[in-house]
Amino acid sequence: MKIAIIGATGEVGRMMIRNLVEFGVQIDELDLYASKRSAGTSLYYMDEALKVMELTAAAWDKAYDYVLFSAGSGVAKVQAPEALKACKLAIDNSSAFRKDEGIPLVVPEINGELLKGYRGIVANPNCSTIQMVLPLAVLDKLFGLRKVVVSTYQSVSGSGHKGLATLQAQREGCEDLGDYPAVIDLNLIPQIGAWLDDGYCAEEEKMHSETCKILNNDKIQVCATTVRVPVMYGHSISVYAEFEDKVDLKLAEQKLSQAEAINYSANTFTTPLDLGSSNESHVSRLRHGGDEYSLAFWNVAHNIRLGAATNAVKIMLKHAGYEA
Ligand SMILES: NC(=O)c1ccc[n+]([C@@H]2O[C@H](COP(=O)([O-])OP(=O)(O)OC[C@H]3O[C@@H](n4cnc5c(N)ncnc54)[C@H](OP(=O)(O)O)[C@@H]3O)[C@@H](O)[C@H]2O)c1
């Protein structure tokens, strides 16, 4: 396969390169692009040092099978439509195209069938949405999902390299807030993204609209409170969900234990530090909510892997007919 990664030097881009190796993808050509800032630097694919190139229009004079974007919305809006001159599928990690009607928003294990015969731009969902919607899709099939109330605990790597650098600098005494609206070290911040008119912030709205789009049901109510916490990698979510039908707890446990990309633990819990290089959505502390029509659980996943790079690489592999 001929692949280009746009934003290769970032947190997500670097993980995409690792995923290609981990999944044993047969690569004929791998081109790495970033901004002018890191052009000329090298990144390793296995034991081969590849030079990072500045992304310019010349990139689309070449032919790729797949172009993976992880360079933010601004770059994606301009360059992803252009990339279609050079490839059949451009997979974008930003929020630029997620709400567009004709553009599939894909978690391969849930709605991967949308990729069949598709050419164009595919949107990769928001990190918190991917990890949460995997178990919710299983439970929705069983009992009919009606409403979800969640609080998230999102790591600083969710803000890219700059988020990690800001926490590290504050640990060492620096007072610079970086891009955050408050101090993050030994603190937490209940705002991720810009404020919206209805009192929610952008990350919360994404969890609502994206969950409905992926589960193909506009009636699902989602009330999210998204919180940035001083954790380096791994997002955690406390989920409360209500259903149309009575919940059979044993059946829910059984189906979650068998589901693809879900790691279900009955008698313990997972923390962000436990994740290592896991590509799964970890579900634990499953219990009834206030009544027999509801469930509560604890959900943890690696935001750079499952929440971004791995989902994007799996979209590519599913489209290409590989199994990751
Ligand atoms: N981090 C997460 O948990 C996460 C989860 C889901 C989705 N995402 C999305 O994935 C994307 C990347 O996130 P990240 O965390 O990897 O960010 P990051 O660590 O800040 O990396 C950003 C990347 O974009 C590149 N870039 C910036 N401006 C560019 C330009 N004009 N042309 C070409 N490349 C450019 C940077 O290159 P330089 O090295 O040259 O600056 C770098 O490679 C964002 O859209 C983000 O919203 C991130």
The ligand as a Gaussian input file, in Angstrom:
#p B3LYP/6-31G(d) Opt

LIG

0 1
 N       -4.398000      13.915000      20.783000
 C       -5.547000      13.268000      20.793000
 O       -5.926000      12.576000      21.781000
 C       -6.458000      13.341000      19.609000
 C       -7.565000      12.517000      19.601000
 C       -8.443000      12.573000      18.533000
 C       -8.198000      13.448000      17.500000
 N       -7.114000      14.252000      17.533000
 C       -6.909000      15.167000      16.407000
 O       -5.770000      14.764000      15.667000
 C       -5.109000      15.915000      15.123000
 C       -3.658000      15.923000      15.580000
 O       -3.600000      15.901000      16.975000
 P       -2.245000      15.689000      17.764000
 O       -2.653000      15.419000      19.155000
 O       -1.359000      14.732000      17.046000
 O       -1.587000      17.176000      17.660000
 P       -0.046000      17.612000      17.760000
 O        0.724000      16.695000      18.611000
 O       -0.117000      19.046000      18.110000
 O        0.477000      17.466000      16.248000
 C       -0.004000      18.282000      15.216000
 C        0.594000      17.824000      13.892000
 O        0.053000      18.627000      12.835000
 C        1.142000      19.151000      12.072000
 N        0.801000      20.430000      11.427000
 C        0.456000      21.596000      12.043000
 N        0.250000      22.557000      11.122000
 C        0.480000      21.981000       9.908000
 C        0.461000      22.458000       8.564000
 N        0.149000      23.727000       8.274000
 N        0.750000      21.588000       7.557000
 C        1.083000      20.307000       7.839000
 N        1.119000      19.793000       9.105000
 C        0.829000      20.623000      10.108000
 C        2.266000      19.305000      13.082000
 O        3.484000      19.422000      12.409000
 P        4.762000      20.214000      13.038000
 O        5.553000      19.188000      13.793000
 O        5.481000      20.671000      11.820000
 O        4.249000      21.321000      13.892000
 C        2.115000      17.979000      13.826000
 O        2.647000      16.933000      13.069000
 C       -5.934000      17.123000      15.588000
 O       -6.892000      17.413000      14.591000
 C       -6.634000      16.610000      16.828000
 O       -7.827000      17.290000      17.095000
 C       -6.216000      14.213000      18.556000

